[in-house]
Each structure stands twice: as structure tokens, then as C-alpha cells.
Amino acid sequence: MLPKLTPNENQYGAPVEAFIPAETTGVFTMPPEHRAVWERAKPFLHVRDNDAHTLYAYGLARALCAANPDADAGVVLPAILLHDTGWSQVPEALVLTAISPSGGDPELVRRHEREGVRIATEILESLGTAAEVVAEIADIISTHDSMKAAKSLNDALVKDADKLWRVSPHGIDTVMDWFGLDRAAANRLCSWRVHDHLHSDAARLMARGFSAVASIDATPERRELG
């Protein structure tokens, strides 16, 4: 479900668009080179909301790259757009088994990583991406879930963006329906799986903010406001 995109009313009563800058810090659109990757990745992202997950993770990766100027956005951002394409090669009925809090299946996780490397390599090569960039992105995707340690700053930011989505509003909404959890339980599950597993200071701060918002959403005080 999309967030609210248009107003229900103008309580102020007068237009203000002319006073809003066309560009400002932290606000962006997807440039053509990333859209080209996205359009080729999208057919492989239909499983379990991976398409929306990928877009939100891309946005978070953009923020993490801005906070970590030594990272190579030319690696991190295509990698995050391609990182979960391999789930398309796992039977959909088994995807949640692979990541269930009741145990999970590490071999299915490894399978989606291996398939993701293959798909990402084919996509990047079709776009004429430099061989060294293809190799680094493939290496990141090959262990983005199964290896807890980060191999590089670029790898760390891909891992962090991927995990951060879980505690975002869209991530909480999605996980609720994955496992039949109410919002408070989904927030506890996602926070448990995220906060102690991040690599960058920026990601840790962003995650605390997301979990704080989700915590308030589940309080009786907020619910009674409607």
C-alpha cells in the first residue's frame, strides 16, 4: 500500500507550493543509470514484497552513502537494487520458511545469494558495467545475508540498508502479514533482528529512530487518537 501522496484538504487555505524549493538536502529521485538497473531487476523481485523492499532499501542506501562519503555509491546502489533478485529462483512457498523466526533455512538463504549473483552479473554485464564493479557487486551479493561480518565499507552499507528496511514503517507492515503478528510484536521481532547487527553509526541511529516511531504507533495512547 502506498503512503498518502495527495492532501485531503488545505487547512491553511492558500497555496504554498511557490515557496517550497525544487531541491533540498536528503530528497532525491532515481537517476537514469539506477532506473536502468531497477527496470531489469524488477521482474525478479515479485516475491514477498521484494520489489517495494528493494526500493525502500535503495533509499536508505542513498542516505547511508551520503553519511559515509568514503563509500562508493557506484557499487552500493546497484548492489542494493539487485541484492534480492535471487529469491525469484526459490519456490515462493519456501521463502518465509527460509527467514522464519522459528528457525529458518540457511541453505535456502545461500541459494538466493548464489542465484542473485548470477542474475545481477547478467544484468550488469548487459548494461556494460565495468568488470571490476560487476565483480565487487557480485561478491557483496554472494554473502549479503549469510555472512554477518562486513568485508568492506560498501558491503557494510548494503547489509545495513537491507536490514534497516525491516524497522521502517513499510517493513513493519510487511512483516506483520508475513507472520501474523500485531504491530508491537512485529516491531520487537524486527528490532531484535536489526539493532545489534548493524555496521555503521548512521544506520544504528536511523534504526533507533524507526523503532521509536513503531513503538509509539503501537501504544494505546496513539491508538486512541485514531
C-alpha positions in Angstrom: 0.0 0.0 0.0 1.3 3.4 -0.9 1.6 6.1 1.8 -0.6 9.2 1.4 0.5 11.1 -1.7 -2.1 13.8 -2.0 -3.9 16.0 0.6 -7.4 15.6 1.8 -7.7 19.3 2.4 -5.8 22.6 2.7 -6.4 23.7 6.3 -4.2 26.8 5.7 -6.5 27.9 2.9 -3.9 29.3 0.5 -1.4 27.7 -1.9 2.2 27.5 -0.6 3.9 25.5 -3.4 5.7 28.5 -4.8 7.7 28.9 -1.5 9.0 25.3 -1.5 12.5 24.8 -3.0 12.7 22.5 -6.0 15.6 20.6 -4.4 16.7 20.2 -0.8 19.0 18.0 1.3 18.0 14.4 1.6 15.3 14.5 -1.1 16.0 12.7 -4.4 14.7 10.8 -7.4 16.2 7.8 -9.1 18.7 8.8 -11.8 18.6 7.1 -15.2 21.6 4.8 -14.6 19.9 3.4 -11.5 16.5 3.2 -13.2 18.1 1.1 -15.9 19.2 -1.4 -13.2 15.8 -1.3 -11.5 13.8 -2.0 -14.6 15.9 -5.1 -15.3 15.8 -6.2 -11.7 12.1 -5.7 -11.2 10.9 -8.9 -12.9 13.0 -10.9 -10.4 11.5 -9.0 -7.3 7.9 -10.1 -7.3 8.2 -12.5 -4.4 7.0 -11.4 -0.9 7.1 -7.6 -1.5 10.8 -7.7 -2.5 10.1 -5.0 -5.1 8.9 -2.4 -2.6 11.6 -3.7 -0.1 14.3 -3.1 -2.7 13.1 0.5 -3.4 13.0 1.4 0.3 16.4 -0.2 0.9 17.7 1.8 -2.1 16.5 5.0 -0.5 18.1 4.0 2.8 21.3 3.2 1.0 21.3 6.6 -0.6 21.2 8.2 2.9 23.9 5.9 4.2 26.2 6.7 1.3 25.6 10.4 2.0 26.6 9.8 5.6 29.7 7.8 4.7 31.4 9.7 1.9 34.2 7.1 1.6 31.7 4.5 0.3 31.4 4.0 -3.4 27.8 4.8 -4.3 28.5 3.4 -7.8 28.8 0.0 -6.1 26.5 0.2 -3.2 23.4 1.5 -5.0 23.3 -1.0 -7.9 24.1 -3.8 -5.4 21.1 -2.9 -3.2 18.8 -2.8 -6.3 20.0 -6.3 -7.2 20.6 -8.0 -3.9 17.4 -9.9 -3.5 16.8 -10.9 -7.1 17.8 -14.5 -6.3 14.6 -15.1 -4.2 12.8 -15.3 -7.5 14.5 -18.7 -8.0 13.3 -20.1 -4.7 9.8 -21.6 -4.6 7.6 -18.8 -3.1 6.1 -21.2 -0.6 9.6 -21.7 0.9 10.7 -18.1 1.1 9.2 -17.4 4.5 10.5 -20.7 5.8 14.0 -19.5 5.0 13.7 -16.5 7.2 11.2 -17.6 9.9 11.9 -16.6 13.5 11.1 -20.2 14.4 14.3 -21.5 12.8 14.9 -20.5 9.2 16.7 -22.4 6.5 20.3 -21.3 5.9 20.6 -23.4 2.7 17.7 -21.5 1.1 19.3 -18.2 2.1 22.5 -19.3 0.4 20.6 -20.4 -2.6 19.0 -17.0 -3.1 22.5 -15.4 -2.8 24.0 -17.7 -5.4 21.1 -17.1 -7.8 21.3 -13.4 -7.1 25.0 -13.3 -8.1 24.1 -15.0 -11.4 21.1 -12.6 -12.1 23.0 -9.5 -11.0 26.0 -10.4 -13.2 23.9 -10.9 -16.2 22.0 -7.6 -15.7 25.2 -5.6 -15.1 27.0 -7.0 -18.0 24.1 -6.3 -20.3 24.4 -2.7 -19.2 28.1 -2.5 -20.0 29.1 -2.1 -16.3 32.9 -2.2 -15.7 34.2 -5.7 -14.9 35.7 -4.7 -11.6 32.3 -3.1 -10.5 30.4 -6.3 -11.5 32.9 -8.4 -9.5 32.5 -6.3 -6.4 28.8 -6.2 -6.5 28.7 -10.0 -7.1 30.9 -10.5 -4.1 28.7 -8.4 -1.9 25.5 -10.2 -3.0 27.1 -13.6 -2.5 27.2 -13.2 1.3 24.8 -10.2 2.0 22.7 -12.3 4.3 24.7 -15.4 5.2 27.9 -13.6 6.4 27.4 -11.4 9.5 30.7 -9.5 9.2 31.2 -6.9 6.6 34.0 -7.4 4.0 34.3 -3.6 3.2 32.5 -0.3 3.8 30.5 -0.9 0.6 29.4 -4.3 1.8 28.6 -2.9 5.2 26.2 -0.3 3.8 24.4 -2.8 1.6 23.9 -5.0 4.6 22.8 -2.0 6.7 20.3 -0.7 4.1 18.8 -4.2 3.7 18.3 -4.6 7.5 17.1 -1.1 8.1 14.1 -1.6 5.9 12.8 -4.2 8.5 12.2 -1.5 11.1 10.9 1.1 8.7 7.1 1.7 8.6 6.8 -0.4 5.4 9.0 -3.1 6.8 6.9 -3.4 10.0 3.7 -3.5 7.9 5.1 -6.3 5.7 6.4 -8.4 8.5 3.1 -8.2 10.3 1.4 -10.1 7.4 4.3 -12.4 6.8 4.0 -14.0 10.3 0.5 -12.9 11.5 1.9 -10.5 14.1 0.4 -7.4 15.6 2.4 -4.2 15.3 4.1 -4.4 18.7 5.2 -8.0 18.1 6.5 -7.2 14.6 8.4 -4.2 16.0 10.0 -6.4 18.6 10.9 -9.1 16.1 12.4 -6.7 13.6 14.3 -4.6 16.2 15.7 -7.8 17.7 17.0 -8.8 14.3 18.4 -5.4 13.4 19.9 -3.2 16.1 22.7 -5.4 17.2 23.6 -6.4 13.7 24.4 -3.1 12.0 27.8 -1.9 11.0 27.6 1.9 10.6 26.9 4.6 13.1 24.4 6.2 10.7 22.5 3.0 10.3 22.3 2.5 14.1 20.9 6.0 14.6 18.4 5.5 11.8 17.3 2.2 13.2 16.7 3.6 16.7 14.5 6.3 15.1 12.4 3.8 13.1 11.9 1.6 16.2 10.9 4.6 18.2 8.2 5.6 15.7 6.9 2.0 15.5 6.9 1.8 19.3 4.6 4.9 19.5 2.4 3.5 16.7 1.6 0.5 18.9 0.9 2.4 22.2 -2.7 2.7 23.5 -2.2 6.5 23.7 -1.6 6.7 19.9 -4.3 4.2 19.0 -7.0 6.1 20.9 -6.3 9.2 18.7 -7.4 7.2 15.7 
